[in-house]
Amino acid sequence: MTSTENEELNRHNDGFFPKNIDQEIERCICKEFGGLPLAIKIVRQAIADVSQSNEWEFALQRLQKDVTHSLSSKLRLIYDALADLGGYEISLQLCFLYVAAFSEDEVIHIALATRYWTGEGLVVGSDPLQIGELYINFLVGQCLIEPIMKDYDGNMLNFRVHDVLHHFLAHQIAEKEEKCFFQTCRGLGEFPTDVCGGDIKIFVRNNSLTKVPKAFTTPHICYLLLASNTSLT
């Protein structure tokens, strides 16, 4: 076991893993994630309410069955767990997916994220911002996003997502499964008609677009975001 894995395992007595979980399971989970503290912390939070060793052993078996041995495929376990967490009527998976619409390391304002969610129908009610804050606080509690700044009353103003998770969301989920085209801050000078014609959600914010093509075949498109293309006329 590497020093990093040992360090994570030594946190056992501080509540990092439930106290009744077999230490060999802990060591194997650390090994499956390559000792990456972020990933270990997230998977621990994803099944934090599970206290039985057999449930943790089942999660470990899912990790070990991954024949690709890639970190992205292991993070899939975390993403899948969002489907059954929180007790919300909306999809927390889709809410989390939307952070991939921002650029890597971008500081995301809660109000802006909530606006996107509202447009997608994920936030409904008389006070969308308050509801959006509830979702974001839940994702913070799952260690999936990181708060950056709070106001004097302790309310979160903005957040960011770790680049490992951003890459996983953008390339493994958004592009391959949800038919999304997320290209933020990529310096695009022309609308990418040749590569996003089959997508249903197209985010090309913060680029250098000057025009949108008059003819554009996207029969199933439901969302097109062109914000902050300052040269667009």
N, C-alpha and C positions, 0 to 999 in steps of 0.2 A: 504494500500500500504506500502511496506517495505521501509526502508531508502534508500536502493540501487535503487529501482524504482523511488523514489522521486528525488534522485541525477541525474539519467538519464533524468528524465522529466525536471528538472531545466535547462538542457542544451538546452532547446527549443530555447531560445533567442540567442544562439550562433550558430544557424544553424544546430543543430543536426537533427531536423525535419524541413521540410518546414514550414514557418510561418503561412500558411493558413490551416494547418492540425488541425482538431478538437483535443483538448487536451484529450478527452475521448478515442479517437483512440490511441493516444500516450500511455496513461496509460495501455490500454489493450494489446498493443504490448509488452510493458515492462513486463507485467504480464505473457504473453505467453512464454517469454524467461526466466522466473524466475529471471529477473533483471540482467542476465549475460551481462555485458557491451560489451564483444566481440561480442556476437551474435546480440545484438541490433545494434551495430555499423555496422556490416556486412550487416544486412538486410536493414538498412538505406542506405548504399552505393549501394546495389543491385538495388534499385529502386530510386536512388537519382534524376534521371531526371524526375521522376513522381511528379507533383506538385498538382494534383487534389485529393481532399479528398476521392472521390469515389474509386479511384484506390488503395489508401492505405487501405480503408475499405475492398476492395476485397481481398487484401493480408491478412488482419486480419481475414477475414472469412475462408480463407484457413488454417490459423494457428489454428483457433478454431475448425475446423472440424476434426482435428487430434485426434482420439479417444485413441491413445496410450499415449498421453501427454509426449512423450519422446523428449529430446532435439535434438536427431539425426534426427527424422522425421521432426522437424521444420527447421533444417539446410538444409533439402532437398529443401525447397523453395529457398534458396540462390543458391544452386548448379544448380537448374533448370533455374534460371535467367541467368546463364552464357551462355545458349544456344542462347540468343537473344542480348547479349552485345558485344560491341567492334567493330562490323562491320568487323570481320576477316573471311576469307574463311575457316580457320581450326576450329577445335573444341576446344574452350577454356576449356570446361568441361574435355576433355581428357588430355589436358596439365596440368590442375590442379590436375587431378586424379593421375598423375605420382609422385606427391610429397609423396604419400603413399608408393611408392617403396623405400623410404628412411626410416630410423628408426625415432622414435619419438624424437623430440628435436635436430635432427641432423642439423648441419649447412650445407646447400646445396650450392655448388658453381654453379654459373650461367652457366659456360662452361660445366659442367657435365650434368646439367639438359637439356641444349640445345642439347647435344650429344644424350641423350635418345630420345628427341623429334624428332631430325633429323632421327634417326634410325626408328622411327615409321612413318615417312613421314609427321610429323606435321610442320616441318620447312624446307622450300625449298628456294633456292635462292643462290646468289653468296657469301653472307655474313650471314651464319646461326646464328652466335653469335649475330650480331646486331638485327636480327629478333627476336631471343630468348629474348633479352633484352626488346624489345617492348612488348612481351607477359607478361614478368615478371613484368614490370612496370605497365601494366594494372591490373594485379592481386594484386599488391601492392596498387594501387589506389582503388581497391574494398575491401581492408582490409583483403584479404584472405591469404596473406603471408606477412611476416615482414622482411624488410631489416636489415641486421646485420652489414655489413661493406661496406664502399665505398672507392674509391681511391681518390687521390688528386684533380682530376677533377670532383668529385662528382658522378662518375659512380658506380653503385652497383656491388659488387663483389660476395656476397653471401646472402642467406636469410634462413629463417626457417618458419615452419608452426605451428600454435598453436596446442597443443596436442588434444584438443577437435575436431578440424577439421581433424586432422590426423586420429583419431580413427573413425570418421564418414566416411571418404573416404575409409579407409582400409577395414572396416567391413560391411558398408552398401552399398557401391557402387562397389568397386573393386572386392571383393569376391563374392557378391551375384548377381551382375548384369553384370559385365564385364568379368567374368571368368579369374580373375587375381589371382596369388598366390604370394603375397608380403611378404617375410620372410627375412628381413634384420637384421643383428646383433642379431640373435636368437640362436647362438651357435650350429647350426646344424652340426652334425658330419657325417651324411649319407644323401644321396640324397633322398628326400621325395616322392618316386615313388608311395607310397600307398595313398597319399592324394592330389596329384596335376595332376593326369593322364588326367583329363578332362579340364584342364585349357589351355588357349591360350597364356597367358603372364606369364612367371615364372621368378621372381626376387629372387635369393637366394644369393645376394652379401654380403660380409663381414661375412662369417660364417667359419666353420672349415671343410668343405668338402675336402675329399682326392681323390675322384674319382666320375665319372659319370657312371651310369649303362650302360652296353653295349646294353641291351634290355630295351626299355622304350617306352610304347605305348601312344603316344599323337598325334592322327591323325590331330588335328587342331592347333597345336602349331605354333605361329608366332614369338615369342620372348623369348629367354632364356638368362638371364644375370647371369654370374658366377663370376663377378669381385671381386677381393680382398679376394678370398679364397686361402690364401697363401700356404696351404698344398696340393692344387690340382695339380696332376701330369699328 
